[in-house]
């Protein structure tokens, strides 16, 4: 929706509220709701403001100390929210509401806040353009649907999960029909909110589903991802059920992924197409080098693919989640899967989980692939067979602590994102680790309370 269309809808009272939003480190939508008339009179040209502590909080919204970006000593001032009017769209699942996503700028010099997730992706898109390329991306989100509502789950300490399905429903039409009131509404609302939907299907876990939206340029794809999650959560809340994008909901079950697809273009041409032979695949030198860089630097930016303690519980052999760094042609046991042909020829990275922040995950993917092209890297041999059984292949980092240590000391990551970003996010992930290590879990009580 463009600004002229918004003006008409505000005048006719079809739109009364504008959500002005941005994402924090976790990928949560933050922001304000504005009256439609005031938004048009003031916010379109002047933007809005929010407290800069929002890029230093933990999950509980506590202002964590130790950041140079914002702290008590600096007084927690404001940063400037600049609406990206290309992201303006109707929030069809809400009454008479539109939403616009923002870039975050410094209040003093009006430059982008470097540590903001959208800024980090913007920087990689700028580097992509400087290299003469454009890109398309897609993120395939999986989620679990539960019959419990969010409030009752919280009050029961999440101890009585009731999935909206009682047997593995991968591709099952019958199981999908049982939750079609939710899924059909989600498809309709997303489509009417400017997020084109391709399909939905049951997945491999009890109550697990996938809803795919069309690919787009990287920033638009990340924006769609954010709108998707917000829509599904708020729709579930309205219907008295719940949906979760945790990477691993329960032990023994399938994790929820965010398979990330990328292809590079020059003009109308997919430059991954070519005649170089990479095992059973033919592609360009740029394809081979992008793939090689994406694989090589995956450990360095693993925190952007798997940002929580829970993320790493998804990486289990034989669980459909990748555990080792290898690539193949259409092989779902590999961390990287080459699929498609012609204009759809692309690389799929199966490492990111559904808990990733899409701006950071796509930024990490682009940075890794571009570095591979710069270094003219060659990919390892195409793997044929069961990657889970290939114990000689390098394993993905096994914990957030391991991934954070690699990230904080990575020369590649520092070159790609800058010292300020690396130091800021290293502190963020260390705080997440610290919070986890200080907790006593139900598992510990069950295991040790009586018998130790």
C-alpha positions in Angstrom: 0.0 0.0 0.0 1.4 3.4 -1.0 0.9 6.7 0.9 -1.9 7.9 -1.4 -3.8 4.7 -0.8 -3.3 5.1 2.9 -4.6 8.7 2.8 -7.8 7.6 1.1 -8.3 4.7 3.6 -7.8 7.0 6.6 -10.2 9.6 5.1 -12.8 7.0 4.6 -12.1 5.5 8.1 -11.2 2.1 6.6 -7.9 2.6 8.4 -7.9 4.2 11.9 -4.7 2.9 13.4 -1.1 2.7 12.2 1.4 0.4 13.9 4.9 1.9 13.7 7.2 -1.1 14.4 10.8 -2.3 14.4 12.4 -5.5 15.7 14.7 -6.0 18.7 17.5 -8.6 18.8 15.1 -11.5 19.4 13.1 -10.5 16.3 10.1 -9.3 18.5 8.0 -6.5 17.0 8.3 -3.3 19.1 6.8 0.1 18.6 3.7 2.3 18.9 0.2 2.6 17.6 -0.7 5.9 16.0 -4.0 7.5 15.1 -4.2 7.5 11.3 -4.6 11.2 10.9 -1.7 12.0 13.3 0.5 9.5 11.5 -0.1 11.3 8.2 0.3 14.7 9.6 3.5 14.0 11.6 5.1 10.6 11.5 5.4 10.1 7.8 7.8 13.1 7.5 9.2 13.3 10.9 9.3 9.7 12.1 8.9 8.6 15.7 11.0 7.9 18.7 11.6 5.1 21.1 13.9 4.5 24.1 17.3 3.1 23.1 17.2 0.6 25.9 15.1 -1.6 23.6 18.3 -2.7 21.9 19.8 -3.7 25.3 17.0 -5.6 27.0 16.7 -9.3 27.8 13.6 -11.3 27.2 12.0 -10.0 30.3 12.6 -6.4 29.2 15.2 -5.7 31.9 17.8 -3.1 30.8 20.9 -5.2 30.8 24.1 -3.4 31.7 27.5 -3.7 29.9 26.5 -2.3 26.5 28.3 0.8 25.2 25.3 1.6 22.9 22.9 2.4 25.8 23.2 2.2 29.6 22.3 4.0 32.8 25.3 6.3 32.6 24.2 7.6 29.2 20.7 8.0 30.5 18.8 5.8 28.1 17.8 8.4 25.6 15.8 8.0 22.4 16.6 6.7 18.9 14.7 7.9 15.8 12.3 5.5 14.1 12.2 6.2 10.3 9.2 4.6 8.7 10.2 2.6 5.5 7.1 3.5 3.5 7.9 0.6 1.1 7.0 -1.7 4.0 3.6 -0.1 4.6 0.7 -2.6 4.4 -2.7 -3.4 5.9 -2.6 -5.6 9.0 -5.6 -7.5 7.7 -5.9 -9.6 10.9 -6.5 -6.5 12.9 -9.5 -4.1 12.8 -8.9 -1.0 10.6 -5.1 -1.2 11.1 -2.1 -0.8 8.9 1.6 -1.4 9.8 4.9 0.1 8.7 8.3 -1.2 9.6 11.1 1.2 10.5 14.8 1.7 10.2 16.5 3.0 13.4 18.6 6.1 13.2 20.8 7.9 15.8 19.1 11.0 17.2 22.2 13.2 17.0 23.7 12.5 13.5 20.7 10.7 11.9 22.9 7.8 10.7 21.6 4.3 11.0 22.1 2.6 14.3 24.6 0.0 13.4 23.5 -2.6 15.9 19.9 -2.6 14.9 19.0 -5.9 13.1 17.5 -4.1 10.0 20.5 -1.9 9.8 22.8 -4.9 9.7 20.8 -6.3 6.8 20.8 -2.9 5.0 24.6 -2.8 5.2 24.9 -6.3 3.6 22.4 -5.3 0.9 24.6 -2.2 0.2 27.7 -4.4 -0.1 25.7 -6.7 -2.4 24.9 -3.8 -4.7 28.5 -2.5 -4.7 29.5 -6.0 -5.9 27.1 -5.6 -8.9 24.5 -8.1 -7.7 21.0 -8.2 -6.4 19.5 -11.2 -4.6 16.3 -13.0 -3.9 15.7 -14.8 -0.6 13.0 -16.9 1.0 12.6 -18.1 4.6 10.5 -21.3 5.2 9.1 -21.0 8.7 7.8 -24.0 10.6 5.8 -23.8 13.8 3.8 -25.8 16.3 0.1 -25.2 16.9 -1.3 -26.0 20.3 -4.9 -26.2 21.6 -3.8 -24.4 24.8 -4.1 -20.6 25.0 -1.0 -18.5 25.8 -2.3 -17.4 29.2 -3.1 -20.8 30.6 0.2 -22.2 29.4 2.1 -19.4 31.1 0.1 -20.0 34.4 0.8 -23.8 34.2 4.5 -23.2 33.6 4.1 -24.8 30.1 3.6 -28.2 31.7 0.5 -29.4 29.8 1.1 -28.9 26.2 -1.7 -30.2 23.9 -0.6 -30.2 20.3 -3.3 -29.7 17.7 -2.6 -33.2 16.3 -2.0 -36.6 17.7 0.1 -38.3 15.1 2.9 -37.2 12.7 1.1 -35.3 10.0 3.7 -34.6 7.4 1.7 -33.7 4.3 -1.5 -35.3 5.8 -4.5 -33.5 4.3 -6.8 -34.9 7.1 -4.7 -33.5 9.9 -4.4 -30.2 8.0 -8.2 -30.0 7.7 -8.6 -30.3 11.4 -6.8 -26.9 11.9 -7.9 -25.3 8.7 -10.0 -22.7 10.5 -6.7 -21.3 11.8 -4.5 -21.9 8.8 -7.0 -20.7 6.2 -7.4 -17.5 8.2 -3.7 -17.1 8.4 -3.3 -17.6 4.6 -6.1 -15.1 3.9 -4.9 -12.4 6.3 -1.3 -12.7 5.1 -2.4 -12.4 1.5 -4.5 -9.4 2.3 -1.6 -7.9 4.2 0.7 -7.9 1.2 2.4 -11.1 2.1 1.8 -13.5 -0.9 1.2 -17.0 0.3 2.2 -20.1 -1.7 0.9 -23.0 0.4 0.6 -24.6 3.8 1.1 -28.2 5.0 1.4 -30.5 8.0 5.0 -31.1 9.2 6.8 -34.0 10.9 6.0 -33.2 14.5 2.7 -33.5 16.4 0.8 -30.3 15.7 3.7 -29.0 13.5 2.9 -27.0 10.4 4.6 -25.0 7.7 3.1 -22.0 5.8 5.2 -20.8 2.9 5.2 -17.3 1.4 6.7 -16.1 -1.8 10.3 -15.2 -2.1 11.3 -11.6 -2.4 14.3 -9.3 -2.3 16.2 -9.8 1.0 14.8 -6.9 3.1 11.2 -7.4 1.8 11.6 -11.1 2.6 12.7 -10.3 6.2 9.8 -7.9 6.5 7.3 -10.6 5.3 8.8 -13.0 7.9 8.2 -10.5 10.7 4.6 -9.8 9.6 4.0 -13.6 9.2 5.0 -14.3 12.8 3.1 -11.4 14.2 0.0 -12.3 12.3 0.0 -16.0 13.3 0.7 -15.2 17.0 -2.1 -12.6 17.2 -4.5 -14.8 15.3 -3.8 -17.7 17.6 -4.3 -15.5 20.6 -7.6 -14.3 19.3 -8.8 -17.8 18.7 -7.8 -19.0 22.2 -5.0 -21.3 21.0 -1.3 -20.8 20.6 1.5 -21.1 18.1 5.2 -21.3 18.9 8.3 -20.7 16.9 10.7 -22.3 19.4 13.4 -24.2 17.6 12.8 -27.3 19.8 9.5 -27.6 21.6 9.9 -31.0 23.2 12.6 -33.6 23.5 12.2 -36.4 21.0 10.1 -34.3 18.6 11.1 -32.5 15.4 12.5 -29.1 15.7 11.1 -26.1 13.8 13.4 -24.7 11.1 13.7 -21.6 9.0 15.3 -22.9 5.8 16.8 -20.0 4.1 17.0 -19.8 0.3 19.2 -17.4 -1.7 20.0 -16.8 -5.4 22.1 -13.9 -6.9 21.0 -12.0 -10.0 22.4 -9.4 -12.4 19.5 -7.7 -14.0 17.1 -10.5 -15.0 19.7 -13.2 -15.0 20.3 -15.7 -12.2 24.1 -15.7 -12.1 24.2 -19.0 -10.3 23.5 -20.7 -13.6 26.6 -21.8 -15.5 28.6 -24.6 -17.0 31.2 -25.3 -14.2 30.8 -28.8 -12.9 30.3 -29.3 -9.2 29.7 -33.0 -9.0 26.1 -33.6 -10.3 25.5 -29.8 -10.4 26.4 -27.3 -13.1 26.7 -23.7 -12.0 28.7 -20.6 -12.4 31.9 -19.8 -10.6 30.0 -17.3 -8.6 27.6 -20.1 -7.5 30.5 -22.3 -6.4 32.2 -19.5 -4.5 29.1 -18.2 -2.8 28.2 -21.8 -1.7 31.8 -22.3 -0.5 31.7 -19.1 1.5 28.3 -19.8 3.0 29.6 -23.2 4.2 33.0 -22.0 5.4 31.7 -19.2 7.5 28.6 -20.8 8.9 30.3 -21.5 12.3 31.5 -17.8 12.5 27.9 -16.5 12.2 26.1 -19.4 13.8 24.7 -17.1 16.5 22.6 -15.3 13.8 21.1 -18.7 12.7 20.7 -20.2 16.1 20.4 -17.4 18.7 19.0 -19.1 21.8 20.0 -21.8 24.2 17.1 -23.8 22.8 18.3 -23.5 19.2 21.0 -26.0 19.7 18.7 -28.8 20.9 17.3 -28.9 17.4 20.6 -30.2 15.9 20.0 -34.0 16.4 21.0 -36.7 13.9 18.1 -38.2 12.1 15.7 -35.4 13.0 15.6 -33.5 9.7 17.8 -30.8 11.2 21.3 -30.6 9.8 24.2 -31.5 12.1 27.2 -31.3 9.8 28.6 -28.9 7.3 28.2 -30.4 3.8 26.3 -29.6 0.6 24.4 -31.8 -1.8 21.9 -31.8 -4.6 18.4 -32.1 -3.1 19.4 -34.1 0.0 17.7 -33.1 3.2 20.4 -34.6 5.5 22.8 -31.9 4.4 23.2 -28.4 5.9 23.2 -26.9 2.4 20.9 -28.2 -0.3 21.1 -27.1 -3.9 17.7 -27.0 -5.6 15.8 -25.6 -8.6 16.8 -24.8 -12.1 16.9 -21.8 -14.4 15.7 -18.7 -12.7 14.8 -20.7 -9.6 18.3 -22.3 -9.2 19.3 -21.5 -5.6 21.0 -22.6 -2.5 19.1 -23.6 0.6 20.7 -23.4 4.0 18.9 -25.7 6.4 20.8 -24.5 9.6 18.6 -21.6 10.8 15.8 -22.4 13.2 12.4 -20.8 13.4 13.6 -18.7 16.4 16.1 -16.8 14.2 15.8 -13.0 13.6 15.4 -12.9 9.8 17.3 -9.7 9.3 20.4 -11.2 11.0 20.1 -14.6 9.4 19.8 -13.2 5.9 22.6 -10.7 6.5 24.9 -13.5 7.7 24.0 -15.6 4.7 24.8 -12.8 2.2 28.0 -11.8 4.0 29.3 -15.3 4.0 28.5 -15.9 0.3 29.9 -12.6 -0.8 33.1 -13.3 1.1 33.3 -16.6 -0.7 33.1 -14.8 -4.1 35.7 -12.2 -3.0 38.1 -15.0 -1.9 37.3 -17.1 -5.0 36.7 -20.1 -2.8 35.8 -23.5 -4.2 33.2 -25.6 -2.4 34.0 -29.1 -1.0 32.8 -32.0 -3.0 29.1 -32.6 -3.3 28.2 -35.1 -0.6 26.2 -38.2 -1.7 24.5 -40.3 1.0 23.5 -39.9 4.6 25.3 -36.8 6.0 24.2 -37.8 9.5 26.4 -40.9 9.2 29.4 -39.0 7.9 31.2 -38.4 11.2 34.3 -37.1 9.5 32.5 -33.9 8.4 32.7 -30.8 10.6 29.8 -30.5 13.1 27.8 -27.3 13.5 28.5 -25.6 16.8 26.8 -27.6 19.5 25.9 -24.9 22.0 25.3 -21.2 22.1 28.4 -20.8 24.2 30.5 -22.5 21.6 28.9 -20.4 18.8 29.3 -17.2 20.7 33.0 -17.8 21.3 33.6 -18.5 17.6 31.6 -15.3 16.7 33.4 -13.1 19.1 36.9 -14.1 17.9 36.0 -14.3 14.2 38.0 -12.0 11.9 35.5 -12.7 9.1 32.6 -11.6 11.3 34.4 -8.5 12.5 35.3 -7.5 8.9 31.8 -8.2 7.7 29.8 -6.5 10.4 32.2 -4.2 12.3 33.6 -4.3 15.8 30.6 -2.4 17.2 28.2 -5.0 16.0 30.3 -8.0 17.1 30.9 -6.6 20.6 27.3 -5.6 21.1 25.9 -9.0 20.0 28.6 -11.0 21.9 27.4 -9.3 25.0 23.8 -10.0 24.1 24.4 -13.8 23.7 26.6 -14.0 26.8 23.8 -12.5 28.8 21.4 -15.1 27.4 23.9 -17.8 28.4 24.3 -16.3 31.9 20.5 -16.2 32.3 20.2 -19.8 31.4 23.0 -21.0 33.6 21.5 -19.3 36.7 18.2 -21.1 36.4 17.2 -24.4 38.1 15.1 -26.4 35.7 12.3 -29.0 36.0 14.7 -31.6 34.6 17.1 -31.0 37.5 14.3 -31.3 40.1 13.0 -34.5 38.5 16.5 -36.0 38.4 18.0 -34.9 41.7 15.3 -33.9 44.2 14.9 -37.3 45.8 17.6 -39.6 44.4 20.8 -37.6 44.7 
